[in-house]
Amino acid sequence: MKGVWVAFALMLAGCQSPSYSVNAAWTPGRLISEAGVRDERAAFRAVFCTKAKLSAHDCDRYLWRFGDEAPFTYPQSSTHSLRVFLVGGLFSGCLGEASRPWVDSAAALASRGIAVTQVPVQGRSGAALNASIINRTVSQYRKQPDERWIMIAHSKGGVDGLTALWTYPELSREIDAMVTVASPLMGSELADLGAPLYASLFKDGFVERCAPGDGMAMRDLQPAIRRQALESHHLPAGVAYYAVGTLPDDNSLAYGLKPAAAMMAPHPNDGQVRLDHTWLKGFRLLGLMNVDHWEVALTSEGELGVFAQRAREQAFPQGALLEAVVDYVGAELE
């Protein structure tokens, strides 16, 4: 199984470009403002660093501090009950529970009385099928008057989540906020290269670990398909939309993601997705994390071995990120 994943990723990275790197001298403000995204990085920083129990200096290892952050007032604590729905991305569940997002981190939320549900999306199915799964899962719960519901989606889960919101109006009336984390909302150029390879070599493979689904997963990440979907729909009103971007430096980028990151250079990216493709007009940007596409949410390194190792020895504080997102967004939903 490990060999299949390694081979697929290396094939995607076959035409390697010069290496890619990012540093604090670069500023993303123009990307953010031109996209019509509200910059809340400064306020979110206070929440994340507190949850991670790190000094401002140490916290900067995991959350970029650029010189162009707009000032913003930190919201007060939420007085509502919260329910969180976690949505995984491409190949979610294909490496067991470790390949579902924030599996090890959700327990901390549960211990605080916050209800957490892992949505069982199919890691190899397209957005439409997974949207139906999201809607069916959420509809199993009855929302209480004092509750606020937050959907947090990693990677392709953001595409599936948006599709669910605009496909099922009743769902958009129940979900109060959606947070996308490293989500290719505008697609990924890697999908253009990967779609034919996946269809010819991997579509029906390793079924003992991962159901083949409808086979539309890679197609739905192609930029042309995403552009068509976004032009045909609008963000449902009544939902607050947030994005967390991932922007690893060289030490924080998994060895297996380096070739793909180089392919997307000079565009800032996380080894799978361009940074400027992870938000849409009307979103609020919480933070730019110094972490790659995998480590921001997954704990599948045991399956991938050296392929998922990094030069940085310290593990990224996934739990602190998840709690900070829930606390921050929950407070803004007052």
PyMOL commands that set and color helices and strands:
alter all, ss='L'
color gray80, all
select helices_A, chain A and resi 2-12+29-34+41-52+56-59+96-99+106-111+127-138+156-167+169-174+189-202+219-221+223-232+250-252+255-264+275-277+301-308+318-332
alter helices_A, ss='H'
color red, helices_A
select strands_A, chain A and resi 38-39+81-87+115-119+147-154+177-181+240-246+284-289
alter strands_A, ss='S'
color yellow, strands_A
deselect
rebuild
show_as cartoon
